[in-house]
Amino acid sequence: MSTKSRRKASPPVDDSQEQPPVELTEEEIAAAAAKRAKAETIGRYVAMFMMPLIMVGMMITGYLGTMHAPTPHNMPIAVVGTSTQIDEFAAALEASSPDAFALRTVDSVDEARQLVIDRKVSGAVDFADTSATVMTASAAGSSQASVVKGMIAPQVLAAGLTLETEDLATLPSTDAAGLGAMFLATALVMAGYLPFSMILSNSPELLRFRRAIPLLAGWAALVAGLVWAVTGPILGVVQGHSWQVLGIAWLGVFAIGSVQLLLTRFLGPMATIAAMLFLTVLGMPASNMSMSVYTMPSFFTFLHSILPTPAIGEAMRSVLYFDGSGAWSHLMVLVIGGVAALVLTLLVDAGRKRRNPEATDPKPTVPSLHGGPRPKSRFWRYGALLLFPLGMVTMMISVMLGAMSAPMPQNMPIAVVGSTVAQAQQAVDGLDQNMPGLFDLRASDSAEEARTQVQDRTVTAAFILPTAENPVATVVTNQAGGSSAQQVVVGIFTQVAAAQKVEVTVDEIAPLHSNDTMGSVGMYLAMGWILAGFMIIIVGANAAPKSRPLPKLIPIVAAWSVFISAVLWLIAGPITGSVDGHFWPLLGVGAVAVFAVAMFSAVVERLIGMLSIIPVIGLMMLIGVPASGGGLSVYMEPEIFRVLHDILPMPAAVESVRSILYFGGDIVGAQLLTLGIWAAGSLVLLMIIDKIKPPRTEMHPIEDHVVEPAPEPGADKELITV
């Protein structure tokens, strides 16, 4: 047919008169098709950038905005004493920390104790004639107990009273940090929202209500058994309460999965964004697990009573540490939420069925999770869907909890300084005998050298022995180098000095900034870099596969790395106030970190497609976070994490931020070398892989069956793939 031939196309209908069909040339038809293809390509590249931007920006804004400098707000405290004592105490608290506490006067010590045990107050103070007892429950949150004691103790001492403390609900030795309930809740939340998000993209036929509910019930049972086995018999963190743990775990996964099923009806693939917002970005600060909800913005105290993440965590905490007291109110949140979601899903499905009886399932958008052609066997397709969330949940509950559940110093390097090396060595020998395995004690006779070692993080702290000229012992610490280690060292060596009846002072070399009171800004910023590097690859490979060849991928990732690094600085700086200045060094390190992780992610994505989420997130985040020392010192974790601290990108990113914010960038060069090695090594592997098998630039066909339409008269019968 000549290119000048005409084709008939139907114009819009005009009721006034019948219009003749408009004739289009081959060039016009081709131009229209090219225009549509260009629009689709632009849309795919926009999605490639927008999805990671939304997810990373939302998560890091939420975490930094709520947890970079937690401050008490109306934290409930029960007070027992005379009216004069209570009034003076309230005035002192108001003067030092306005609006930090909401005091509640009670008539007896027993009533105050019960309120603490029931978690209706965060702590209690019992005033006597010459003393005051501060009562807390570490099982209700060790950070909350620390806040209560840390803010009330100075007021008690300032009043000239003797301070006594009482822990009314201690944590078991198997879960000394109280992280068991938190990681259980985190893993169960992940298990609740991940499966349906993947099913919608790959096998939407499984989202039909009659199929989805039995599958969800079975999945919830599988996850419940898994988390119980890992936290109980394998790790030994959870002791007893087997049926309660299994029941809460099943209910939590089923309830969240039910809500996620409803969200897929309204939001489609964007249901994942909604789940992250409510379950993670808002849910974790509101959970009261890692930090007291009373140190979050006041809105989170309301969210604590309605969101599933705090409901699961608090129910687990009630069962594990308080014999189930107070669990029912949290369980009802899950029951009501799950039942309401199922009823609404049925109503939505019925309404759509009435409007369109011939409606079919949504079309899959992801051919396979492994990156190859769509499996013809449902067994392999559904098996991959099961493997993905199961792998993520298993790593979360085993690696993270296994690394951080029982923090205890293990060969933590400490300099011991005496007037002579011999004197220091004698002290080292005595301390080693009394605290075997806790510290790697190093004898020295130079206090100045010891301070330098603390400053450059060669040692965690220094203990300077008293001398005849200076009868006071000194603990030299580096809070910015790791606040968890600093707290442990100060606590232990203060006790050592007290046992020798020696006064002790603390010399803090690098105190944390007021906008980083937990020392966690570096960890959250590094998490943003790591997630941004990974997500640009995994989203791009599926949304815009034409970006996969290296000549296109490298400039795209390079531009993204600079852009997202600048965005994350804006979040950390002007938006949340977590960082003050340091734009250029943080921009540069962030861009290198994002690029390095992206290149490594591309290697794994080339090999196993979307299933790369499991090894990449597992290595970069779930192993990388404990290895980074950002939340807990690597000297308080299994020894393997000390080795990984010098290898993985996450520790390099965290140490870079610390170095920039607190130490003038002293070790940034070494950390950039680590990141550079990951980037260069990954690029070499990518070139080798692409040489062997060039990357695909089109999605694999999703269609897996054919239909035979009725042939037009005189036309040959042909198969049309659908």
Stockholm file with secondary structure:
# STOCKHOLM 1.0

chainA/1-722         MSTKSRRKASPPVDDSQEQPPVELTEEEIAAAAAKRAKAETIGRYVAMFMMPLIMVGMMITGYLGTMHAPTPHNMPIAVVGTSTQIDEFAAALEASSPDAFALRTVDSVDEARQLVIDRKVSGAVDFADTSATVMTASAAGSSQASVVKGMIAPQVLAAGLTLETEDLATLPSTDAAGLGAMFLATALVMAGYLPFSMILSNSPELLRFRRAIPLLAGWAALVAGLVWAVTGPILGVVQGHSWQVLGIAWLGVFAIGSVQLLLTRFLGPMATIAAMLFLTVLGMPASNMSMSVYTMPSFFTFLHSILPTPAIGEAMRSVLYFDGSGAWSHLMVLVIGGVAALVLTLLVDAGRKRRNPEATDPKPTVPSLHGGPRPKSRFWRYGALLLFPLGMVTMMISVMLGAMSAPMPQNMPIAVVGSTVAQAQQAVDGLDQNMPGLFDLRASDSAEEARTQVQDRTVTAAFILPTAENPVATVVTNQAGGSSAQQVVVGIFTQVAAAQKVEVTVDEIAPLHSNDTMGSVGMYLAMGWILAGFMIIIVGANAAPKSRPLPKLIPIVAAWSVFISAVLWLIAGPITGSVDGHFWPLLGVGAVAVFAVAMFSAVVERLIGMLSIIPVIGLMMLIGVPASGGGLSVYMEPEIFRVLHDILPMPAAVESVRSILYFGGDIVGAQLLTLGIWAAGSLVLLMIIDKIKPPRTEMHPIEDHVVEPAPEPGADKELITV
#=GR chainA/1-722 SS CCTTCEEEECCCCCTTSCCCCEEEEHHHHHHHHHHHHHHHHHHHHHHHHHHHHHHHHHHHHHHHHHHSSCCCCSEEEEEESCHHHHHHHHHHHHHHSTTSEEEEECSCHHHHHHHHHTTSSSEEEEECSSEEEEEECGGGCHHHHHHHHHHHHHHHHHTTCEEEEEESSCCCGGGTTSCHHHHHHHHHHHHHHHHHHHHHHHCGGGGSHHHHHHHHHHHHHHHHHHHHHIIIIITCCSCSCHHHHHHHHHHHHHHHHHHHHHHHHHHGGGHHHHHIIIIIITHHHHTCSSSCGGGSCTHHHHHTTTCHHHHHHHHHHHHHHSTTTTHHHHHHHHHHHHHHHHHHHHHHHHHHHHHCTTCCCCCCSCSCSSSSSCCSSHHHHHHHHHHHHHHHHHHIIIIIHHHHSSCCCSSEEEEEECSSHHHHHHHHHHHHHHSTTTEEEEEESCHHHHHHHHHTTSSSEEEECCCSSCCSEEEEECGGGCHHHHHHHHHHHHHHHHHTTCCEEEEESSCCCTTCTTSCHHHHHHHHHHHHHHHHHHHHHHHCGGGCSHHHHHHHHHHHHHHHHHHHHHIIIIITCCCCSCHHHHHHHHHHHHHHHHHHHHHHHHHHGGGGHHHHHIIIIIIHHHHHTSSSCGGGSCTHHHHHHTTSHHHHHHHHHHHHHHSTTTTHHHHHHHHHHHHHHHHHHHHHHHHHSCCCCSCCCCCCCEECCCCCTTCCCCCEEC
#=GC SS_cons         CCTTCEEEECCCCCTTSCCCCEEEEHHHHHHHHHHHHHHHHHHHHHHHHHHHHHHHHHHHHHHHHHHSSCCCCSEEEEEESCHHHHHHHHHHHHHHSTTSEEEEECSCHHHHHHHHHTTSSSEEEEECSSEEEEEECGGGCHHHHHHHHHHHHHHHHHTTCEEEEEESSCCCGGGTTSCHHHHHHHHHHHHHHHHHHHHHHHCGGGGSHHHHHHHHHHHHHHHHHHHHHIIIIITCCSCSCHHHHHHHHHHHHHHHHHHHHHHHHHHGGGHHHHHIIIIIITHHHHTCSSSCGGGSCTHHHHHTTTCHHHHHHHHHHHHHHSTTTTHHHHHHHHHHHHHHHHHHHHHHHHHHHHHCTTCCCCCCSCSCSSSSSCCSSHHHHHHHHHHHHHHHHHHIIIIIHHHHSSCCCSSEEEEEECSSHHHHHHHHHHHHHHSTTTEEEEEESCHHHHHHHHHTTSSSEEEECCCSSCCSEEEEECGGGCHHHHHHHHHHHHHHHHHTTCCEEEEESSCCCTTCTTSCHHHHHHHHHHHHHHHHHHHHHHHCGGGCSHHHHHHHHHHHHHHHHHHHHHIIIIITCCCCSCHHHHHHHHHHHHHHHHHHHHHHHHHHGGGGHHHHHIIIIIIHHHHHTSSSCGGGSCTHHHHHHTTSHHHHHHHHHHHHHHSTTTTHHHHHHHHHHHHHHHHHHHHHHHHHSCCCCSCCCCCCCEECCCCCTTCCCCCEEC
//
